[in-house]
Structure formats: structure tokens, C-alpha cells
Amino acid sequence: MIQKEILKKVRRIEIRTKKLVNDLFSGEYHSTFKGQG
């Protein structure tokens, strides 16, 4: 594989994981604190 291709794939994975993490934190972060509260 060419380095540029690898970088593109890595960037895509990063964006996907960031979206997933943001969704998880925005949802579960609040609910866990409310649940323990």
C-alpha cells in the first residue's frame, strides 16, 4: 500500500471513532452520573 492510502484510511477510522466516542460520551456520560447521583 502507498503511504497516502494508509493515511487516508487512518483518518477515516479516526473520524469514525471520534464520532462514536462523542455519541457514547454525550449519552452515557450524563446517564451514569444521574444514575449514581
Secondary structure, 3 states (H helix, E strand, C coil): CCHHHHHHHHHHHHHHHHHHHHHHHHHHHHHHHHHHC
